[in-house]
Amino acid sequence: MDGTKRADIKVGSRVKVVKKEDQRSGKLTEGVVSRILTNSANHPHGIKVKLEDNVVGRVKEILN
C-alpha cells in the first residue's frame, strides 16, 4: 500500500519513508510512525510523518 492517504496511516504503523535528502536517490528508511505531520486527507508525494527515531519523511510504503 502506498502512503498517499492519511486514513491508511496510524501511529504505531510500520512504514518505509523517503527523507528529504534521499529524494533524489529514492533511498527508503524503515521505521514506526510516532507522529503524522501532514494535515490534509491525502498528498500526491506521500503523507509526511515522524518516526520513533525522530526521522522525518514522506511515506512511500505501508508495511504489515
C-alpha positions in Angstrom: 0.0 0.0 0.0 1.3 3.5 -0.8 1.3 6.3 1.7 -0.7 9.0 -0.1 -3.9 8.7 2.1 -3.7 9.9 5.7 -6.5 7.5 6.8 -4.3 4.5 5.9 -1.5 5.6 8.3 -1.8 5.2 12.1 0.6 6.0 14.9 2.5 2.7 15.5 2.3 1.6 11.8 5.5 0.2 10.3 6.3 2.2 7.2 9.1 3.0 4.7 9.7 6.7 4.2 11.9 8.8 1.9 13.8 11.5 3.8 14.2 15.0 2.1 17.9 14.4 1.5 17.2 11.0 -0.1 14.5 12.1 -2.5 17.0 12.2 -5.5 18.3 8.7 -4.8 15.0 7.3 -3.6 16.6 5.5 -0.6 13.9 4.3 1.8 14.2 4.3 5.6 12.1 1.8 7.6 10.5 2.7 11.0 7.5 3.0 13.2 5.3 6.2 13.0 5.3 8.3 16.1 3.5 11.3 14.7 1.6 12.3 11.5 2.7 15.7 10.3 0.5 16.2 7.2 -2.9 17.7 8.0 -4.6 17.1 4.6 -6.5 13.9 3.8 -4.1 12.9 1.1 -0.9 14.1 -0.6 0.5 13.0 -4.0 4.1 12.6 -2.8 3.1 10.8 0.4 2.0 11.7 3.9 4.8 13.3 6.0 5.4 11.5 9.3 7.9 11.5 12.1 9.3 8.1 13.1 10.1 6.9 16.6 13.8 7.5 15.9 13.0 11.2 15.0 13.4 10.7 11.2 11.0 12.9 9.2 10.0 11.8 5.8 7.2 11.0 3.4 5.5 7.6 3.5 6.2 5.6 0.3 5.1 2.2 1.6 3.0 0.9 4.5 4.2 -2.5 5.8 2.0 -5.1 7.6 
